[in-house]
Amino acid sequence: MILKNEQTQTSSIYEQIRRDIMSDRRDFSVVPVPIDELWNLHRARCMSNEAGLREAIEHGDIAWEKNILLSYIRISRLQRLGDMTAAAEIET
């Protein structure tokens, strides 16, 4: 099982699952988890993400801020291109 070592990184677990799926291996299993535990995990993840974002904003420099703005512009362009593609499909 992948989770034998408590020090295992979550990203390495996802990577192993991805490799297993890509190689069509089906020799891993998922243990049932009560819904209240899933909600607790979800809330903890949201709090962690929020704390990480606050810290990134607090410690981000000009280069970091520039990258955020460039990413926003790129995403906005992609959204507009998607809207243009949808409009073109409607016209035809």
C-alpha positions as CSV (number, residue, x, y, z in Angstrom):
1,M,0.0,0.0,0.0
2,I,1.2,3.5,-0.8
3,L,0.4,5.1,2.6
4,K,2.5,2.8,4.8
5,N,5.0,5.6,5.6
6,E,3.4,8.5,7.3
7,Q,6.0,10.8,5.8
8,T,4.7,10.1,2.3
9,Q,3.9,13.3,0.4
10,T,0.3,13.7,-0.9
11,S,1.7,14.7,-4.3
12,S,3.6,11.4,-4.5
13,I,0.5,9.5,-3.7
14,Y,-1.4,11.2,-6.5
15,E,1.5,10.6,-8.9
16,Q,1.5,6.9,-8.1
17,I,-2.2,6.6,-8.6
18,R,-1.8,8.5,-11.9
19,R,0.9,6.1,-13.0
20,D,-1.2,3.1,-12.0
21,I,-4.2,4.4,-14.0
22,M,-2.1,5.2,-17.0
23,S,-0.5,1.7,-17.0
24,D,-4.0,0.2,-16.5
25,R,-3.0,-1.3,-13.1
26,R,-6.0,-1.9,-10.9
27,D,-4.2,-3.3,-7.8
28,F,-4.9,-0.5,-5.4
29,S,-7.9,0.0,-3.2
30,V,-9.7,2.8,-1.4
31,V,-10.9,2.4,2.1
32,P,-14.4,3.7,2.9
33,V,-14.4,7.0,4.8
34,P,-17.4,8.4,6.7
35,I,-18.8,11.6,5.1
36,D,-18.1,13.6,8.3
37,E,-14.4,12.8,8.1
38,L,-14.4,13.9,4.4
39,W,-16.0,17.2,5.4
40,N,-13.4,17.7,8.2
41,L,-10.6,17.0,5.6
42,H,-12.3,19.5,3.2
43,R,-12.5,22.2,5.9
44,A,-8.9,21.7,6.9
45,R,-7.8,21.9,3.3
46,C,-9.7,25.1,2.8
47,M,-8.2,26.7,5.9
48,S,-4.7,25.6,4.8
49,N,-5.2,27.0,1.4
50,E,-6.4,30.3,2.8
51,A,-3.5,30.5,5.2
52,G,-1.1,29.8,2.4
53,L,-2.6,32.4,0.1
54,R,-2.5,35.0,2.9
55,E,1.2,34.2,3.5
56,A,2.0,34.4,-0.2
57,I,0.3,37.8,-0.5
58,E,2.1,39.1,2.6
59,H,5.5,37.9,1.5
60,G,5.2,38.3,-2.3
61,D,7.6,40.7,-4.0
62,I,7.2,42.6,-7.3
63,A,8.2,39.6,-9.4
64,W,5.6,37.5,-7.7
65,E,2.9,40.1,-8.2
66,K,3.9,40.5,-11.8
67,N,3.5,36.7,-12.4
68,I,0.0,36.8,-10.7
69,L,-1.1,39.7,-13.0
70,L,0.3,37.9,-16.1
71,S,-1.5,34.7,-15.2
72,Y,-4.7,36.7,-14.8
73,I,-4.3,38.2,-18.2
74,R,-3.5,34.8,-19.8
75,I,-6.6,33.2,-18.2
76,S,-8.8,36.2,-19.3
77,R,-7.6,35.8,-22.9
78,L,-8.3,32.1,-22.8
79,Q,-11.8,32.7,-21.6
80,R,-12.4,35.3,-24.4
81,L,-11.1,32.8,-26.9
82,G,-13.5,30.2,-25.5
83,D,-16.3,32.7,-25.8
84,M,-15.3,33.5,-29.4
85,T,-15.2,29.8,-30.3
86,A,-18.6,29.3,-28.8
87,A,-19.9,32.3,-30.7
88,A,-18.4,31.0,-34.0
89,E,-20.1,27.6,-33.4
90,I,-23.5,29.3,-32.9
91,E,-23.1,31.3,-36.1
92,T,-22.4,28.2,-38.2
